[in-house]
Structures are given as C-alpha cells and as structure tokens.
Amino acid sequence: MTRVDAAARPDSSGKQPSAKASGPGRVLVAVYAVFAAAATARGLFQILTKLHEAPLAYVLSLAAGLVYIAATVALGRSGRRWDRIAWAALAIELTGVLTVGVLSLAAPQDFPKETVWSGFGRGYGYIPLLLPLVGLWWLRKTTRGPRLQP
C-alpha cells in the first residue's frame, strides 16, 4: 500500500483524511499555518498603525496572509473542491511572490517597506519563494491535478 493509499483510509471518526495533509503534507500545512498567522497579523498591524508609510507594501502583506490562509485550509481538507482551491491558492501565491519579487527589485521606490514577498521573500529566508513550489509539487503527487470542470 502506498503512502497516499494508506492516508486515504478512514480515521476513528469515520472521515477520510486528506491524502495531501498526511505525512509530509502535515508539515506543509503547519508551515503554511505559521505563514498565514504571521503575514496576516503583520499586514493587519501595518495597515491599522502606519498605512500612510507604504500602502502598497502593507496591503500586499495582508493579501499574502489571506492567500496563505486559503492555502492552509485547502491543503488540510479533502475533496476535489478543496484540491482546486489549493491549486488556485498556490498558483496565486507563486504568481504573487514572483511578481512582487521582480517589482520590488526593479522599482524599489514603490516598496519603501518590505512585504512578505519583497525580494522573493528574502526577509523570510526565501521560504515564500520555495513554499508554493513545494506545495505545487506535493499537490501534483497527491491529487489528480487541477480540474477546470465542476
């Protein structure tokens, strides 16, 4: 029995755990949860206390936090709907970190304060750049891929 097959067995509550949230997927969900809490709290604090200093950067930090929340929840849930949400959240995250990473280096005057995704996440040890890549790899391994049809 493969790791994914073993994860598909019902637990004591009778519910089927998500294959993508088992084994290494649990670590992935935990890392996403930490980033979700950190980025959301940071973005909210910055917006509430000093939005005038760098509105674009602070709104992007909050947006990153919301994407991390969506990814955390979707990676931890089972079902095709949650798989699609996970694929979308990670694709948005990767697009965001690449776009903001390039823009923050090309036009640093537009980013006077760091965001989670500035410089491809350099302030966070480049984990924001690596996280969606690992997440997409894990989704590819544990799901049948994104489905565009309902």
C-alpha positions, 0 to 999 in steps of 0.5 A: 500500500502506498503512502497516499493509499494508506492516508486515504483510509478512514480515521476513528471518526469515520472521515477520510483524511486528506491524502495531501495533509498526511505525512509530509503534507502535515508539515506543509500545512503547519508551515503554511499555518505559521505563514498565514498567522504571521503575514496576516497579523503583520499586514493587519498591524501595518495597515491599522498603525502606519498605512500612510508609510507604504500602502502598497507594501502593507496591503500586499502583506495582508493579501499574502496572509489571506492567500496563505490562509486559503492555502492552509485550509485547502491543503488540510481538507479533502475533496476535489473542491478543496484540491482546486482551491489549493491549486488556485491558492498556490498558483496565486501565491507563486504568481504573487511572490514572483511578481512582487519579487521582480517589482520590488527589485526593479522599482524599489521606490514603490516598496519603501517597506518590505512585504512578505514577498519583497525580494522573493521573500528574502526577509523570510529566508526565501521560504515564500519563494520555495513554499508554493513550489513545494506545495505545487509539487506535493499537490501534483503527487497527491491529487489528480491535478487541477480540474477546470470542470465542476 
